[in-house]
């Protein structure tokens, strides 16, 4: 039973879920035609970082590295959750209270300094307030919030339990 509940397996599962969610995001973009807003892009980056760190932890034999990765993944997941909460907040605003829409990211990267681009991405734009897709009444950032919270909780448990004589 212990082998089924190892930190390595849980990190492998977290990595798989993070990369699967990225695959779903790319499917929604390229097959369903849903254009990602700046907050969506940042959440994708957070999922990628979570996936890479979790995969590193799953592949390492070092308990210290695994514990450090668990804390890093926890922080990354909490950052992703904060971005999703901001996104949900923007979606809850009336249309006249939404921030102004900005030009596309490719244009912004050519013209604006990176500090302004990052600020605009984190704060969100008017397009972040639009709900284009829901499942069971929950929008995409709602689902990403649930995923980030789940990943953070799993990694908190891993970080606190790894190296002990019990399951992890």
N, C-alpha and C positions, 0 to 999 in steps of 0.2 A: 504494500500500500504506500509506503514512503516513496518509492520510485515514481509513482504516479503523481505525487504532490510535490515534486521538487521545484526549487526556485528556477532552475534551468528550463524546465518544461513550461512553467508559467511565463517566463520571459519569452520563450519561443512562441507561446500562444499570443502574448501581447504584440510581439513583432508581426506575427501573421495577421492579426486583426488590424493593426495600424496600416500595413501594406494593402490589405484587402479594402479598407476604407478609402485609401488613396485610389485604388483601382475603380471603386464605385464612383468616386469624385470625377475621375477622368472619363468614365463611361457617361456620367451625367453631362459633362461638358461637351464631349465630342460626338456622342451618339444622340443624346436628348436635346442638345443645343442650349443648355443652361450655362450662361456666361458667369464665371466666378467673380465675385466682388473682391475688393482688397482684403476684407476680413476673412473671406473664404480662402484666399491665397495664404494668409498667415496661418490659418488653421491647418492647411495642407502641410506647410513647412513644419508646424508643430508635430503633426502625425508622422512625417518623415523622420524627424529627429527622435521621436519616441521609438519608432520602428528600428532605427539604426542602433540606438543605445540598448534596446531590448535584445536585439540580435547579437550584439557584442557580448552582453551578459550571458545569453544562452550558449554561446560558443566558448566562453572562457571556463577554465577550471579553477580559477582563483576565487575564493570566498570573499576576499577584500574587494576585488574588482566588481564582483556581483553585487555586493552591498552598496558600493559607490554608484554603480549603474542604477540600482533601484532608487536611490535618492535623486539622482539626476532625472530619471524618468518621471518620478513624482513631481519634481519642480516643473519639468516640461509639460506634463499633463495639467498641472494647475494653471500654467500660463495659457495653454490651449483652452481650458475651461473658462478663464477670464475673458479671452477673446470671444468665445461662444456666448457668454453672458452679455458682453457689449453688443454683439450682433443681435441677440434676442431683444435687447433693450431698444435698439434702433428699429427693429421690426414692430415693436409695440407702439412707436410714436405715430401720431397723425402725420399725414403727408406734408402738411404745411410746417411742421416742426423738424423735419429731417434736414441734416446738413446738405449743403450744395453738392451736386454731382461734380466730379472732377473728370479731366480728360483720361483716356486710357493709360494703363501702366507703361506701355511701351513709349508713348509720348512723354510721360512724366520722367522716365529714366533718361531720356535724351535732353530734357530741358531743365528740370528741377534738381536742386541739391538733394543728396540722399537723406538728409535729416528731415526735410519737408515731406519727402515721399514716405518715410517711415511714420511720421506723425499722422499723415493723411490715412495711411493704411490702418494704423492702430485705432484712430478715432472713428474710422468708417466714413462712408459717403452716403449720399442719398440712395444710391443703388443698393446699398447694404440693407436698407429698410424694406425692400421689396421681397415678398414671399412668392417664389415661383413654383415650389413643390412642397407637398406635405405627405406624410404617411401616418395614418391614425391621428390626424390633426396636429402633428408635430412637424415643424419645419426642419430644414437641414441643420441649422445651428443648434436646434433643440436635441437632435440626435447626436451631433458631435459633442455637445455638453455631456450627455449621458455616457458616451464612450470615454471621454477624458476623465470623468469622475470615476468610472469603473477602473480605468488604467491606473489612476492615482491611488485608489484604494488597494488594488492588488499589489502595487509596488510599495506602499507603506507597510503592508503585512510582510512582504518579502524582506524589506530593509530591517524590520524589527525582529524577524525570525531567523534570517539567514545566519548560519554558523552555530545555531543552537542544536542541541541533541534531538529536538523534535522534528516534525515534518520537513522543515526547511533547513 
